[in-house]
Each structure stands twice: as C-alpha cells, then as structure tokens.
Amino acid sequence: MRPALLTRLRPSGPWRYGPADGAPDRVDTLFRSDRLYSAMTLAMQRLGWLEEWLAATAQSNDPAIAFSSLFPFQGDTLFATPPASAWPPAASQVTAPNPVFLAKLRWRAAHFVPLTVLDSLLTGGRLLAEQWLPDPESGCLLRRDRPNASPFRVALRHGAAVDRINRTSQAGVTAACVEFESGAGLWCVTRYKDKAVEAAWNERLQGAFRLLADSGFGGRRSSGWGQASAPEFQRGAWPALILPKLARIDPKAGDQENETQTEPRRYWLLSLYSPATGDRVDWSGGDYQVTMREGRMENGNGGGEKKILRMIAEGSVLQAADEPNGAAVDVAPDGFRHPVYRSGLALALELPRIIAATFSEAQAAEVPPEMLDETPASVETCGAAEPKDENVAGEEDRAAETSTSYQQPGESEGPTDASAHETEAGEPAEPGGDDPQPPEPAAPEAESGSTAEQVPAEQVPAEQESGKESVEDPAHTPDDPDHPADEARRSDTETNGAL
C-alpha cells in the first residue's frame, strides 16, 4: 500500500469556488482537484520549491503525488462523490421494513455519500434505508436518526467599495459563496508514490496547506474569503486511510479463479482526470461523465483566459487495463511566456469485482417492477420450502397477510434477489415455495373460504360456512342424521373443503 495524507480544513468564513464559466451568482459543486493543484503550485512558488514541485508532478510521466478533490465533511463523517456504477444502490443491497417508505426515497438526490456507507456497499454489505435521508440543501446523505443541520449551503453576499474621502460608493457587487456549518468543512487525500516521496514532500505539503489556510483558497481572497483554521493532518496507507473494509479485499481475486479472464479493471475517480498517453482506458465501457474546465490565470502582469479543456469528472468509473496516471495539460494561451498547467493527475481506486456480481441487469429484469425499489430486510430465505400441512400453512398464510398488508396481489413475499424467484434449470417451484407467478384464477375463491381450511369443518357453525343467517327448526334434533338441515350442512362443508 502506498502512503497517503488526509487533510481536514475547517473554514473560518465563506468560500467561493466559482463555476467554469465564471458566473458570479453561482458556485461549483465542489472544490475540484485541478483548482487545488493550482493553489498548491502558487504556494510552492512562494515557498521557493516551484521547480522541484513541477518536476515531481506536472512534468513527470509517472507523477509522484496526486490529490483528490476537496469533499465536505461534518463531524467525524467524511462525504465523497459515489462511484457511478454503484450509486444509486441496487435493490438487492437496500433493506427496509416497509417498501412503501422506500418509494419516497430518492437516492439520486444524494451527491455526497458517507465513506462508511460506500465502504459497506463496495464490499457487498447492505444499506438500511430508513436510517438515511438526502439533504436537499447540500446534497449530502445524512443520518435520519441524528438530526443535523446541512454541512454547508450556498448563499449570496452583497458588497460595495466605499470612498473614505467622499463617502460615496460605486455600484454594489453580488457574489455567491459557500457557508459551512460549525463542525463542518472540507477534506482531501494526498497520495504519495512511495515512502521516499513521502519523506521528501510530506512536510513541505503540510507547510503549503498551512500557508493556503492563512491566505485563502478560491476567489475573493482579498476580501478574506477562503480562509480556514489550522489544517488537521492524518497519515496512513492508501486506501485504508479512508476505506478500511475495501482495503482488505484483493481486487484481483477474480483473476485467480479464472486465469483466462480478460475483463478490464474498473477504477473509481476521486479527482478530475485527463488521460495521459500511456493510459490504456477502454472508453467503450465504464460509467463516466465529461466536464468542461476553463478559467483565468493569476500572475504579476495580470490574468488571462486559459484554454478550455475536457476532463472526466469525479465519481466516474473507468475501465482500464491498469491504473490510470493522468496528465497535467498546458492550457496557457498561444505565445505565453511560460506554461500554465491544469492538473488531470488521477487519484483512482480500483473497485473489487464483487460489485459486478451483486445485482446484474439480467437479474433485475426478473424482479417485478413494483419491487425494484427495495424489499423488506427481514426475509433471508431463498429457494422453495418444503411442503407443509394445509392447516399449518393456512395459519402461516393468514399471519403473513397481516404482517405484509402493504403488498399488492401477485407480489412475491421473498427477497428481491433473482435467485429466490427461480429454480434450477427453469423448473417450476415446489409446493409451498416462494413462487413469484401470479395466483391461479381460483385463488380469490380459495381466499374467501380460507376460514374453513384453517379450522376443521366440524367446528365451524353452519351459518359461517353458508354465509346466511340460521333459522332453528324446533322439530330438528342434533342426533337425527336424516334431517334435511344436517344433509345440507354436510353438502356445504364438502364444497368448501374442495375449494
């Protein structure tokens, strides 16, 4: 495992990381890795390490350092953009006591998911849906049983320059910013190539982070925006530093079982990515999103427009023969006196093959549409059950109808996993098993006569079986087997028993 550094920044005021088009009334969704690299490069220039820094990162074919984007955190919970291939979670990975509740939960509204949730999902775990709620203000997935304010929110701030001599002001300026809740902030991971790179650059990077926390990140730094308190650092191994469960899984385990397997590996991006010449990415597969990046330069002689660059966004999943490195692209205008790099150096994490086998599209097609959202977590059995006695089965069916009254006719009461809906070689399910097929036409009649099946016929009064009011016959004695009333009752009992 390669060494890594986790950095937490607690903002002391508003931050502004504007969108790619520079609109003043909007902000970007997060502080992206190319912006962080630019800020770090300016800090290295002020600290006198610019040439060494560029040689180790932008100008190297095998970059020694890679940054993630700055993601939000709240308390001890770190959020990140989930992998596109695993979010929203599959129906087989979500459990809840009531599917009606799940119909109102919109997983796609959560743009930032806790790393603990992702760590569980990526290792084959399940998500208890009733504990989570997407926050509409920040897009973070928050715990429902722990009321918390939004980690951050977007606000508009107004300002105007005032002439102290004439006591007049010019036209006001409105700018959008990000305001953080107390106890919330931004985090990122710095991954080193090896121990030697960590020993050479770890202290320098920590000093650069402290400098940026004082001087500010992003826009409107001259107004005091973008500042943070003293950064908090945590060293560890990648990726165990943020995903301890996933780090214990060998992503190449599938190759050991099938040596001839040629399926490309899948990598989850935690940074922006611009492909390098040596990266072997299969662009016909994966699940990725392209974003446009542009902006202005900062230098002593005034700024200028950078070239527009297409990049792969965070959360994308790439198929590649090996881990992509990415490249830093020179986006300086033509004829500019020095290069201006936009970082597309990739911080990617290989996903285990367990995700591909969790819930395939073929299995999803076999699940009834009304059950695609989620299913009760209490059902764990799969396959057909052994035949039961009719009276015992009737009692259990009545209890099941009482406890699962939210189900529609024809819905399966088993798990949504496709293995519970079929038998080997396509054979029909055995009697008493979980059969997802619609009930037979006679099912409604059998349902109405289920009382006669649950209780022996000799214990059921005649008026219950026939559904009519009984009229006593004074000439009738219970011991008279030839009386017409006894004969009719016996006939009704036999009919109900047949149903």
N, C-alpha and C positions, 0 to 999 in steps of 0.2 A: 504493500500500500504506500502511496505517495503522501508526503507530509502536506498539511493544509493549515490555514489560519482563518478562524471565524471572527469577524469583526462586527460589533454592535455599535450603532450610532444613535444617540438619543437627542433629537433636535431640540434646540432651545428657543426656537421661533419658527416662523413659516419658511417653507422651502418652495422653490419654483424650478421644476424641470419641464419646460415647455414642450409642446408637440413639435413634430418635424417641420411643419410649415411656419412655426414661429408665432402663431396667433396668440395675442396677449390675454385673451379671455378664456383660454383653455390650458390644460396641463396634460402631460403624457401619463400613461397608465402607471409607469414606474420609472425609477432612475436606472436607465439601461447601462449595460456593461461598456459600450463604446464611450458614453459620457463619463463614466467612472475612470476609464483608462486615460481620457484626455485630461481630467482633473489631476490624476496621479502623475502624468507626464509633466504638467506645469509645475507641480510640487517638486518633482525630481530636478527640474531645471533650476528652481530657486535654491535647492539644496546642493547643487553642483554635481549631480550624478546623471545628467541627461544622456551623455554619450553611452555610458555603460548600460543605462536603462534601455535605450533604443536597441543596442546590440543584443541584449538578452531577450527582447520581446519582439518588436515590430520588424527588425531587420534579420531575424533568425528564422531558418527553415524548420527548426524544432524549438518552439518557444519554451523558455524556462518557467514562465509564470503565466497564469490565466486567472481572470476574475469572473465571478458571477455578476449578475445584475444586483442592484440593491432591492431586496424584497422587504415587506413590512413584518414587524413582529409586535407582539403585545404580551407583556409579562414574560413568561418562560416559553411562550408558544411562537415558533417560527413558521411563517407562511411562505409559500412558493407557488409559482405557476405550475399546475399539474401537467404531467405528460399527456399529450393529446390522445394517445392510444388507450389510456386508462381512465380518462375522465370525459364525461360522466361515468360513474362506476357501473359495471354490468349488473343486471338484475340478480345474478347468482351471488354477487358479493355484497348485497344490501339486505339487511334483515329489519323487520319491524313487526310489532304485534297487530297492526291494522293497516292493510293496503290502502284503505280509503285515505288515511293520512298521507301516504306516500304520493297520491295523485296530485296533491297540492304543493309538493316539494320540488323546486326547480334547481337541479344540480348545476345546470349551465350558468346560473346566475353567480356562482362562486368562481371568481377568477384567481383567488389565492386560497390555497388549501393548507391546513397544518401539516407539517412534515411528519408528525406522528401518524396521521391518517394515511398519508401517502406511503409511509414505511410499512404500514399494515397491509394496505391494498396490494402493493407491489410484491409482497411475499405470500400472497394467497389468503390473507385474512379477510374478515367481513366488517362491514360498517353498520353500526346500529343507527338507523336513520333518524329515530326520534330524538337523538341527542344533539342534532346539528341543525343550524339554520343559517342560510346565506344572508349576509348583511347587505342590504341594498345600497348603503352609502359608500362603503369601502370595497365591496365585492369580496370580502373575506368570509370564510366558512367558520362560524363561531359556535361555541357550545351553548345549547339551549338552556341547560340547567345551571349555567354560570352567567348570570346577567352582566354584560359588559357593554360599555359604550363602544362605538366604532373606533378602530385603531387610528383612523385618520379620515379627514374629509376635505373636499375641495371647497375653497371659499374665494370670494372676490374682495380685493382690498383697493381702496382709492387713495390717491396721494396727489400732491401738487407742490411744486417748488415755490418757495416764498422768498421774495426780495426783502432782506432785512433793512435796507436803507429806505426804499419807497413803500415798504409794507404792502406790496402787491404780489399777486401770484399769477402764474400762467395757467393755461388750461389744465384741468385735472387729468390724471392718468389712472386707468383701471387695469389691474393685473390679477390673474388667477394664481392661487398658491395652494399648497397642501399644508394643512394644520394637523398636528399629531396630538392624540390624547396623552394624558400623563401616563407614564409607564410603557408607552409605545414608541416605536422608532423604525429604523431600517437596519438590515443586516446583509452581509455578503461573505462569500468564501473566496479566499486566495489559495490556489493550488500550486504547489511547487513541483518541479520536475523530479527532484531527488533531494536527498539530505544535504548535499553540497550546496545546491541552490538555496535551500532554506537557511543554511548557516551564513551565506553571503548576503541575503536580501531581507531576511525577516526583520531585523532591527531597523533597516532603512525604511521598509514599508510601514512599520508601526510609526516611525517618526513622520513620514509623509501623511499618514492618516491624522495624526495629531495636528499637523500644520493646516490641513484642509478643514478640520473641525473648528479651528480658530478663525480661518479666513473665509470659509464658506464653500459650499457646493452649489452648483447650478447658477441660476440667474439672479439678478438684483442683489449681488453680494455687497455692493456699495451701500445698500440700504439696510444691511445687517441680516439679510435673508441667508438661509442655507447653513447657518452655524449649528454646532452641536456641542454637547458637553464632552468630557474626556472619553475617547473611544474605549470600549471594553474588548479585550482580545482573549481568544481561547485557541490553544494549539491542539492538534490531533492528527489523525490519519484520515485520508480521503478513501471512501465516502463515509466511514464510520463516524466521523465527526458530526454529521447531521442525520444520517440514516443508518443506525446501528444494526437493525434487523437485516436490511438489504445487504449490508457489508458482509454478513455471514453466509450469504448464498453465493455459490460459484456460478457466474453467468454462463460458463462453458460446460455446465453439467450435461446439457442436452447433447453436446458433441461426443461425450464419452459413451453414450448409449448408442449413438448412430454415427459411426466414423465417416460415413459417406454423405452426411448431411451438408448441404451447400447453402442453406438459408442465410442471408446476410444478418449480421448482428444489428441490434436496434439500440440507438443512443438517444437519451433524453437530454435536451439542451437546457442549461441554466443560464445561458448568456446568448447574446447575439452571435451570429455565425456568418462568416464569409468564406466560401470554400477556397482551400489552397490547391496548388497544382497537384500535389501528391495525394490528396484525399480521394479515396475511392468510395464515393457515395452513389447509391442506387436511387436516382431521382424518380424512377417509376414506382417506387414503393414508399413506405413510411407515411407519416402524417405530419405535415409541416405547413407553416404559414409564412408568407413573404411580406416584409415591411420595407417601406422606403425611408431612408435616413438622409437628412440634409442639415444644414446649419451654417453658422458663421464662424470665422476664425478669430482668435484673440492673439494680438501681437502688439508690440510697441508702436507700430506705424499705422494702427487702425485695422479694423477687421475686414473680411471679405467673404464672399459666398463660397462654400465648399461644393464640390461636385456631389450630385445625388447618387446614392448607392443603394442597390437592392441587397437586403440581408434576410437571413432566416431568423424568425422571432423565437423568444424564449418559450419553453413548453413544447416545442416541436420535437417529433420523434423521427430520426433519420435512420435509414438502413444503409449500412456501410460494411465493407469487408474488415475494417479495423477502425479504431477510434479516430475521429476527425480532429485535426490540429487547428484548422482555420488559418486566416492570414490577416494582417493589417494592411489596408489598402490606402495608397496615397490619393487623397481627394483634394489636393491643392489645385487652385486654378492654373491653367496653362501658363507657363513662363514665370511662375512664382519662384522666389529665390531659394526656398528650401521645401522639403516635403512636409506634408501635413497628413498624419496617419489617423485613419478611423479603424479602431480595433474590431476585427472579426475573429479574434482568437477564441476558440471554442472551449468552454467548460462543459463537458459532456459526461454523462453517466450511463454505463451500459445496463440495460434492463434485462432481467432474467427471463428465460423462456417460459416461465410459469404463467406469465400474463397472456401469452398467445394461446395457452391451453385452458384458460379459465372458463371462457364462455365464447365459443365460436359463433360465427354468423349462422352456420347450419343448425346449431342447437337453438339459437334464438328464434329461428323460423318455426320450430316445433312448439314453442310456448304460445298459449292463447294470447291474443292481443291485449285483453283486459288485465292480464297478469304480467305484462312485460315490465311494468314499473318496478314492483318489489313484491315479496311474498313474506308470510309470517316466518319468524325465525325459530318458532318452537317445533316445527316439523323437521325431523332429521332423517327419517327412514326413506329408503329408496327401493324400488322394485316392488313386486307383487307379494302380498301377505298370504299366509296360509288360510284355507277355508275355515270358516267359523260356524258355530251353531246358529240357526236362524234367529232364535230368541235372543242370544247374546249379541249377535250382530245388530238386531233391531234396537236394543238398548244403547249400543255404542253409536249407531247412526243418529238416534234421537239426541244424544249428548253432543255429537258433532254439529248437528244442525243448530243447537242452542248456542254453542261457543263460536261458531263461524257464520253467524247470521248475515254478515256483510257480503258473503259470496253470492254470485249470480248462479242461476241454474246452468249446469253444464261445466262449471269451473272445477278444476282439479283442486283437491284439498292437500295435495302433496307439494313438495318444493318445486320451484320453477326450473331446477336443473333438468335438462332434457333426458338424463338417464332415468328419471323417475317416471317418464311418460312413454317408455317403450320397453319391450322385452327383447331377448336375444333373437337374431335372425328375423325380426319383424313379426314374431308370433304374437297372437292376442294375449292379453294379460290373463292370469289365472283368476278364478273366482275369489272375491274378497280383496283383490289387489287394487292399487290406485290406478284406475282407468280414466284417462283424460277424455275419452269419447263421450259425446252427448248421451243422455239416458235413453233407453228404449221408449217407444210410444206408450207402453203400458205403465211407465214409471209414475205418471200422475195418479192413476187409479190405485197403484200399489201404495203410493204415499198416503192417500186418503184412508186406506184400510190398514195402515201400519199399526194401529192400536190392537187390532185383532191378532197381528203377528207377534206382538210383544207380550201379550197376556194369553194364557190358554183359553180356548173358546168356551170351556165350561164355566169359567169365572167371569165372563162378560155378560152383563144383562142383555136381554133381548132387545130392549129399546135402544141400547148403544149400537148394536150391530145393524139393526134395520134403519136407524136414523129417524124413527117415528115414535110418537108417544104410545105407551102401552095402556090397554084397557083390560082391567081384571075381569075374568069370567067367573061368576060365583059357582057355576057348575063344574068348573075345572079343578081337578086335584093334581098336585105335582107328581104323584105316583102313577098317573094314567098315561101310558106310553102311546095310546092310540088317539089321544085328544088332538084336534086339528092345530091348536096353537103350538104344541110341542113339535108336531111334524113340520110346521112352517119354520120354527126356530132352528131345527136341525138342518133344514134346507138352506137357510140364510148363512148358518155357520160354515157349512161346507163350501158355499160360494165365496165367502170372504177368505177362507183359508186357501182356496185356489188362487185368488188374486194375490 
